[in-house]
Amino acid sequence: MTEHSISIESIISPALTRSRVEGSSKKKVLEYIAGLVAEHFPFLDENALFTNLICRERLGSTGIGQGIAIPHCRLENCDRVIGALLTLDSKIPFDAIDNEPVDLLFVLIVPQEATSEHLDLLSQLAQKFNDAEFCEQLRQCTNDEALFALALGTDKPNM
């Protein structure tokens, strides 16, 4: 195991973990995420957050395949790394690399100047979501608490 300065577990919170979110499109889901994050971090601008997430998607989809996306962006006035985990109630088109629709998202918002931390976290996330069984368990969660516990690795959900 390599020593990570920051871990996935340290950046997610129950407030930013949502199970079975309704989302009809990539844009709607990113709007929902921007609103959710801004609600819990009032010093962040919801519009700037949404715009930055959309701009990042325009560079290339953050859909990494197998129904998973890792939307991420850098944000001014952000003083910490923020993570949000969402499962969707139905899969949505996301222009993913394998053209599969997405229903599992891990959102990463990092301070403007964070570079190596940002890349390190993306690498950790890609590794974690490469575990098909783990992803399937996340998708089976029917409430926010179970999803959060599973993401932290503290609980195996009742199937």
N, C-alpha and C positions, 0 to 999 in steps of 0.2 A: 504494500500500500504506500502510495506517495503521500507526502505531507501537503495538505491543501490549506491555503490561507483562509479559505471560506468554503463552507459546505452547503449543499442544497438544503439540508435540514435546518441550517441556521438562518435561511432567508425566507422560508415560508411560514405562514401563520394560519390559524383556523379562520381568521377573517378573510383571507384571500384564497381559500380552498373551497371550491364550489362543485357540487356533484349534479350531473344531469341538467346543465344549463340549456335553456332554449336558445337556439341560434340558427337563423335561417341563411346567413351568409357570412363570409369572412369579415366583411365590413361591420356587420352587426355585432359579431362576437368581439372584434377589436374595440368597438365603441363601448360594449358592456365592460370589457376589461379596464379600459381607461377610466370609466365611471367608478368602478369598484375600487381601483387603486387610489384614485383621487379622493374618494370618500374616506379612506383610511389614512391617507397622507395628504391632508388639506393643503400643505405647502406646495404640492405639485399641481401643475395646471393640466386639467383634464383634456383640453383641446390640444395642447402641446404634446401630451402623451399619445393621444390618438393619432395626431399627425405624424409623429416620429415612428409609431408602429406601422402605419400605412406606408410611409416613405421607405422603411426597411423592407417591407413586403414587395415594393416596386423594384427593388434591387434584385430580388429573387425570392421565391417563396421560402418561408421557414418551415414548410411541411417536409419533414425528414423521411417520410414513408411510413407504411404500415399503420396509417390512420393517426399519426402523431405529428404535431407541429410545436415548434419552440419559438414563438414570436418574441422578438427582443429588440431593444433599442437603448441608446444612450440618451440621457436627459439632463439638461441644465437644471440647476437648483436641486438636484437629487443628491442627497448626502449619504446614501446607503444603497446596497444592492437589495432589490425587492423581487421576490418571486411569487407567482400565483399559479395554482394548479386548478385546471378545470376539466371536467368531462362534459360532453354535450349529450343531450337527449337523443339527437340523431346526427348522423354524419353530414358534414357540409363540404362542398368543393373548396379546395385550398391551393390548387395548382402545385400540389406536392410533387416531389421528384419522381414518384412512382404513379402519379395521377390518381391515387386512391383518395377518397374523401377522408376528412379528419374528424375525430370525435374525442381526442385526448390532446390537451394543450398545457404546456408549461411556459409561462410568460416570465421573461427576465428583463428587468429595468435596472440599468446601471448608471452610476454617475458619469458625467461627460468625460472625465479624465481616466476612468478605470479601463485599463487595456488588458493586462495579463490576467487579472481576476475574471474579467468578462469571458475571455477565451477559455480559461480553466473551467469555469462553470458550464459553459456550453459543452465542453468535452465531457464533464461529469454527467451532464444531463443526457447527452447522446448515448453514453455508456449505460446509464440506468434504464433508459427507454429502449435499449437494444434487447432487454430481457422480456421476451414475448409473454411469459407467464406473469411477470410483475404487471405489465400493461393490461393484461386480461383481468387481473384482480382489481386494478384501478377502475376499469370499465364496469365491473360488477357492483361497485359500491353504490348504494342507493341514497346515502346521505353524506353531508359535508364532514361530519365527525369521523365516520368510518374511512373516508377518503384521506383525510388528514393523518389519521393514525397509521394507515397503510403506507402513506408517502414517507412518514418518519420511520417506518419499519418497527413501530412499537406494537403493532397489532395485526393479526391475521383476521380478515373480515369473515363473518359467518356467511358461508355460501348457501 
